[in-house]
Amino acid sequence: EDKVVQSPLSLVVHEGDTVTLNCSYEVTNFRSLLWYKQEKKAPTFLFMLTSSGIEKKSGRLSSILDKKELFSILNITATQTGDSAVYLCAVESYSGGGADGLTFGKGTHLIIQP
Amino acid sequence: NAGVTQTPKFQVLKTGQSMTLQCAQDMNHNSMYWYRQDPGMGLRLIYYSASEGTTDKGEVPNGYNVSRLNKREFSLRLESAAPSQTSVYFCASRPSGEKLFFGSGTQLSVL
């Protein structure tokens, strides 16, 4: 059974701080790892990672994948109150059946205090 | 371009009632999914469909049925609702191997 573990489950920091969110996984046939941000409603896509060691960046957010150690991190620098959200990690395994499985972690609830 | 459209947005049921959650996507995606989200549990897969006419069970299928009516539509049915099915339900779709596109969610309460 595929497993995705995120840590910490919740985190409270002050505006301007840098945070690192963790995602470790155990899947049989790894295909990709995805990060989503969820505020009040549907998750919104942040990054998709398939190759080890290549950092993806978007503004103050960045993410990197380590396929040898089976984890990914999501960094947010100079945090703002608008970064407050639940951050979800999902891992895709290739089943060969077509609708490849995506397993989500429980999420990290990030709160940015002004 | 509407993306993934879910209806209804909110629903309250009594135990034992039945209902169908509707989902449609206009992006010509082959794969469609139904997830439920409970506090502290992340997103858990109920059913998915690789293509029109095929469906498969996910992690938590008990108490649910699905229909992939055509390429656009993937519905989720609760035949006899139970309080344990109180949750937020998300439909999603995607092209194979790409990111998921989510609907806006259905908040369901079963009393």
Boltz contact constraints between the chains, C-beta under 6 A:
constraints:
  - contact:
      token1: [A, 41]
      token2: [B, 104]
      max_distance: 6.0
  - contact:
      token1: [A, 41]
      token2: [B, 105]
      max_distance: 6.0
  - contact:
      token1: [A, 42]
      token2: [B, 102]
      max_distance: 6.0
  - contact:
      token1: [A, 42]
      token2: [B, 104]
      max_distance: 6.0
  - contact:
      token1: [A, 42]
      token2: [B, 105]
      max_distance: 6.0
  - contact:
      token1: [A, 43]
      token2: [B, 102]
      max_distance: 6.0
  - contact:
      token1: [A, 45]
      token2: [B, 99]
      max_distance: 6.0
  - contact:
      token1: [A, 48]
      token2: [B, 99]
      max_distance: 6.0
  - contact:
      token1: [A, 98]
      token2: [B, 50]
      max_distance: 6.0
  - contact:
      token1: [A, 99]
      token2: [B, 31]
      max_distance: 6.0
  - contact:
      token1: [A, 99]
      token2: [B, 48]
      max_distance: 6.0
  - contact:
      token1: [A, 99]
      token2: [B, 50]
      max_distance: 6.0
  - contact:
      token1: [A, 104]
      token2: [B, 42]
      max_distance: 6.0
  - contact:
      token1: [A, 104]
      token2: [B, 43]
      max_distance: 6.0
  - contact:
      token1: [A, 105]
      token2: [B, 42]
      max_distance: 6.0
  - contact:
      token1: [A, 106]
      token2: [B, 42]
      max_distance: 6.0
  - contact:
      token1: [A, 107]
      token2: [B, 42]
      max_distance: 6.0
